Amino acid sequence: MKRKTEWTLVDEVTNDQLWHNGDTVTEPTTLLIALFACFIAVCTAVLMRSSPPELQGELWFKSILATLIRGWVDDAGGAAEVWEQTVHKEILYHPAGRLAAQKVVNGSTFQPPLPLLEGEQALQERFDTLPNSQSRWRWMFWDEELGQSARLRDPQELGEAYLPQRWMGTGFDWDAIADAAVDFRPQRNRLRSEGVRWVIFTDSTLHPVCAQWCLTLKQELGGDALLLDWDPSTVEIKDLLTTINGWIQTPSDRFVCLGLGRGVPLLLQSLAEDPALRDRVYAVISVGGAIQGSGSHKLWGREAVQEWVSNRYDYVSLDTEMARETPYFSLGLWDPEEAAFGFAGLGLDEMVFPELPKERAPVEGVCPISLGCLPVESETRHLAVRALLIFVSCWIRARVIP
């Protein structure tokens, strides 16, 4: 005898259900709705697994730098107090310190973008009690408790998304990052295995610190870096592109492009002129860059750069064949000897990649990310460079090619 099929009813039977010989048969419409709901649930789960994590660039970069400083101090036999003092001296960071120069110059009259960050409202209110911009700067970056605790925070507390071993592989945890302050060879070999080389648009004459950064980058990267030296009187974008394209070895070559000082406008214009090069570039970095121009040169003068930004700084001019977020990182440099907040006549606000106007960016191909600023005078510049190399590698894995 054929066995009768039995159905288990979970919900209360409704009038929409039909009964046939003791079996329950669900209406086709109900079944379709249930299948569609399952489909949506599966798609949501896949998207949640594949979506890149939300990350705070400046926090991650400066946590890596603080960890490297820990390893450097430990190797020298320094106590925890020495590490804390060095971090407070070498790292300028506050969780609500975005647009720092505008904040300290304008005080409580400055209206930061919404939504406000943690501690931002209290920061603005405190500025009312301080007499000038210098005292506000000092209080925000050295005296305020929230900023102090953020700089000394255990990086493990940042969470899984910030774990370096998640992006660099087993063996590259936070302790390994600290060890890299003394021996960078494991990290250097790991970075080299990724096949990503660096193109550096130098600027050795704007300010001595640009030459120092360039030298340190060359020491850390070795043959994995192409330094583009240029003569202000003869430099042409086409000549820079010829040099870069001559350095390409295989179709799979990928690059990180970094500009120093006035080299940043040259970098941006080179990318805009060469779509094939843009497709090879995983990240763009400005260190103390004259993003808004400097002087009156035809390529990097203020008037020329502002005209270029108005006409070419958009998704169409900087898009890539593959739809992806290309990070445009900006790291400012701060010279306490200058009256304005910046260095070499450049304000900190002028060293930040501007946001793309929404109507000119139908797809998020260009993603400006500020890494805040660092002091011009530094005894840990080599560690800042190592932190930048590690950070950019992790970011590329997390956000560009996950």
Secondary structure, 3 states (H helix, E strand, C coil): CCCCCCCCCCCCCCCCCEEECCEEECCHHHHHHHHHHHHHHHHHHHHHHHCCCCCCHHHHHHHHHHHHHHHHHHHCCCCHHHHHHHHHHHCECCCCCCCHHHHHHHHHHCCCCCCCCCCHHHHHHHHCCCCCHHHHHHHHHHHCHHHHHHHCCCHHHHCHHHCHHHHHCCCCCHHHHHHCCCCCHHHHHHHHHCCEEEEEECCCCCCHHHHHHHHHHHHHHHHHEEEECCCCCCCCHHHHHHHHHHHCCCCCCEEEEEEECCHHHHHHHHHHHCHHHHHHEEEEEEECCCCCCCCCCCCCCHHHHHHHHHHHCCHHHHCCCCCCCEEEEEEEEECCCCCCCEECCEEHHHHCCCCCCHHHCCCCCEEEEEEEEEECCCCCHHHHHHHHHHHHHHHHHHHHCC
